[in-house]
Every structure is written in C-alpha cells, then in structure tokens.
Amino acid sequence: MKGSIGNAQKLTDLDKLVGRFFGHIELETCLDATISRPRVRPVGAFSPDIRVEFPRALREMFPIGTRFKATVKVCRKHVDGKPHGPPYLKAYDVAVIAASISDEGLMAKVRKGSISGLAYDYVWTTKN
C-alpha cells in the first residue's frame, strides 16, 4: 500500500501505519544529544522525534543539515512475535536535495580509535 502525505497533518499514531509506504518524504541529517553518530529525522509529515533507518554512508558523506527526499516505510521490530520498541521509519530510494548542501558545514567523522566504528567527532569543514 503506497501513500503520499503532501501537506497533510503530521502523522503521530504510527502504530496504525506499520507496513505502509509514504513517498516524497523530506529527511534531514542532525545531531542527537544522546548519541555521537549523526542521526536523520523527518521534516514535515512525521514528528522529528521518530527514528529513521538511513544509510550510514550518506550520513557521513554530507554536512549536518543536508536534506534528502525518500520513500519511507513505517516499521516495527518484533521479538517472539510480539511488537518490540516503538515504530520507526526505514528510508528507501534516497535522493539528496542539492540546494541543501552548503559549501561549509559540520561533518561527522568516525572517532579515531573507535572500536565499534560508531563513535563520531564533528569537524567544521570549508570548501577552498
């Protein structure tokens, strides 16, 4: 089942939407106060607090604040056949919005010596 949100109200009751796809959803890389790695949040149709499963390479390749358009699926993990954790969005068919990429910005770099490869430092970069 596919759907498009457009300018509709924010979708807050994700429990009823698990398994549905939504096209042309705008996403943005951002910092999260609780973790060091860059996070992606929805802009517009969904609450910005909802977690988004998004390709790591794209989060590291572009500065924080870069926006993307994607098709998203509302997903939920299950353990022993029972829902486990809150619903989240999984991004497919991701396209970068070129106008959102600045010449300079905060870039996520894997922290030197990180055993897991999931600890990040942020470096301000400029284009010469």
Kinemage of the C-alpha trace (Angstrom):
@kinemage 1
@onewidth
@group {chain A} dominant
@subgroup {mainchain}
@vectorlist {calphas} color= white
{ca met a 1} P 0.000 0.000 0.000
{ca lys a 2} L 1.524 3.349 -1.018
{ca gly a 3} L 0.540 6.784 0.157
{ca ser a 4} L 1.667 10.354 -0.166
{ca ile a 5} L 1.442 12.816 2.666
{ca gly a 6} L 1.886 16.127 0.880
{ca asn a 7} L 0.719 18.978 3.108
{ca ala a 8} L -1.382 16.811 5.405
{ca gln a 9} L -1.182 16.983 9.194
{ca lys a 10} L 1.727 15.329 10.967
{ca leu a 11} L 1.232 11.610 11.350
{ca thr a 12} L 1.551 10.790 15.024
{ca asp a 13} L -0.172 7.416 15.528
{ca leu a 14} L 2.382 5.223 13.781
{ca asp a 15} L 1.029 2.016 15.347
{ca lys a 16} L -1.816 2.091 12.797
{ca leu a 17} L 0.574 2.751 9.906
{ca val a 18} L 3.088 -0.094 10.361
{ca gly a 19} L 3.783 -1.665 6.968
{ca arg a 20} L 2.703 1.361 4.912
{ca phe a 21} L 4.938 3.247 2.487
{ca phe a 22} L 4.954 7.022 2.035
{ca gly a 23} L 6.649 8.752 -0.886
{ca his a 24} L 8.456 12.071 -1.233
{ca ile a 25} L 9.211 12.426 2.477
{ca glu a 26} L 11.835 15.031 3.331
{ca leu a 27} L 14.564 13.919 5.754
{ca glu a 28} L 17.464 15.847 7.297
{ca thr a 29} L 20.744 14.905 8.972
{ca cys a 30} L 21.042 16.256 12.508
{ca leu a 31} L 22.895 15.923 15.801
{ca asp a 32} L 21.406 13.967 18.702
{ca ala a 33} L 22.291 14.998 22.263
{ca thr a 34} L 22.204 11.380 23.483
{ca ile a 35} L 24.462 9.709 20.861
{ca ser a 36} L 27.567 10.773 18.949
{ca arg a 37} L 26.688 9.449 15.499
{ca pro a 38} L 24.731 11.638 13.090
{ca arg a 39} L 21.007 10.984 13.035
{ca val a 40} L 18.353 11.529 10.390
{ca arg a 41} L 14.961 12.979 11.222
{ca pro a 42} L 11.831 13.553 9.177
{ca val a 43} L 10.942 17.114 8.223
{ca gly a 44} L 7.265 17.892 7.811
{ca ala a 45} L 4.828 14.985 7.741
{ca phe a 46} L 6.183 12.943 10.654
{ca ser a 47} L 7.293 14.028 14.115
{ca pro a 48} L 11.030 14.878 14.186
{ca asp a 49} L 11.418 12.575 17.218
{ca ile a 50} L 10.790 9.438 15.143
{ca arg a 51} L 13.917 7.378 14.443
{ca val a 52} L 14.871 6.811 10.815
{ca glu a 53} L 16.874 3.857 9.497
{ca phe a 54} L 19.101 5.509 6.910
{ca pro a 55} L 22.318 4.561 5.033
{ca arg a 56} L 25.379 5.280 7.183
{ca ala a 57} L 27.486 6.269 4.177
{ca leu a 58} L 25.105 9.087 3.263
{ca arg a 59} L 25.055 10.375 6.869
{ca glu a 60} L 28.865 10.590 6.798
{ca met a 61} L 29.224 11.939 3.249
{ca phe a 62} L 27.273 15.189 3.671
{ca pro a 63} L 27.309 18.014 6.253
{ca ile a 64} L 24.825 18.087 9.124
{ca gly a 65} L 21.651 19.781 7.916
{ca thr a 66} L 21.693 18.184 4.449
{ca arg a 67} L 18.192 17.286 3.278
{ca phe a 68} L 17.048 14.249 1.339
{ca lys a 69} L 13.860 13.025 -0.329
{ca ala a 70} L 12.979 9.380 0.182
{ca thr a 71} L 10.250 6.802 0.221
{ca val a 72} L 9.807 5.623 3.808
{ca lys a 73} L 8.178 2.558 5.281
{ca val a 74} L 6.755 2.563 8.798
{ca cys a 75} L 8.374 -0.438 10.512
{ca arg a 76} L 8.407 -2.083 13.909
{ca lys a 77} L 10.700 -4.738 15.315
{ca his a 78} L 9.239 -7.923 16.796
{ca val a 79} L 10.588 -10.362 19.374
{ca asp a 80} L 8.860 -13.751 19.733
{ca gly a 81} L 6.045 -12.486 17.508
{ca lys a 82} L 5.274 -9.501 19.756
{ca pro a 83} L 5.953 -5.825 18.946
{ca his a 84} L 9.239 -4.679 20.473
{ca gly a 85} L 10.068 -0.978 20.727
{ca pro a 86} L 8.422 1.986 19.050
{ca pro a 87} L 7.662 2.203 15.320
{ca tyr a 88} L 10.363 3.775 13.148
{ca leu a 89} L 10.844 4.804 9.518
{ca lys a 90} L 13.063 2.974 7.041
{ca ala a 91} L 14.286 5.055 4.082
{ca tyr a 92} L 14.330 3.710 0.505
{ca asp a 93} L 15.145 5.364 -2.841
{ca val a 94} L 17.055 8.199 -1.185
{ca ala a 95} L 17.917 11.317 -3.204
{ca val a 96} L 19.924 14.267 -1.917
{ca ile a 97} L 18.423 17.745 -2.232
{ca ala a 98} L 21.431 19.517 -3.780
{ca ala a 99} L 20.317 23.007 -2.716
{ca ser a 100} L 20.582 21.935 0.946
{ca ile a 101} L 24.334 21.203 0.760
{ca ser a 102} L 26.376 24.150 1.966
{ca asp a 103} L 29.981 24.871 0.948
{ca glu a 104} L 30.971 24.622 4.582
{ca gly a 105} L 29.486 22.716 7.441
{ca leu a 106} L 29.758 20.286 10.288
{ca met a 107} L 30.898 16.856 9.077
{ca ala a 108} L 30.679 13.598 11.027
{ca lys a 109} L 33.953 11.680 11.161
{ca val a 110} L 34.397 8.304 12.864
{ca arg a 111} L 36.360 8.933 16.062
{ca lys a 112} L 39.980 7.770 15.805
{ca gly a 113} L 40.438 4.631 17.901
{ca ser a 114} L 36.704 3.824 17.978
{ca ile a 115} L 36.490 0.061 18.369
{ca ser a 116} L 32.905 -0.225 17.140
{ca gly a 117} L 33.250 2.472 14.481
{ca leu a 118} L 30.108 4.092 15.843
{ca ala a 119} L 31.676 6.905 17.878
{ca tyr a 120} L 31.921 10.183 15.988
{ca asp a 121} L 33.610 13.545 16.241
{ca tyr a 122} L 32.344 16.567 14.329
{ca val a 123} L 34.704 18.682 12.253
{ca trp a 124} L 33.879 22.049 10.699
{ca thr a 125} L 34.870 21.931 7.035
{ca thr a 126} L 35.204 24.676 4.454
{ca lys a 127} L 35.469 24.465 0.694
{ca asn a 128} L 38.540 26.177 -0.720
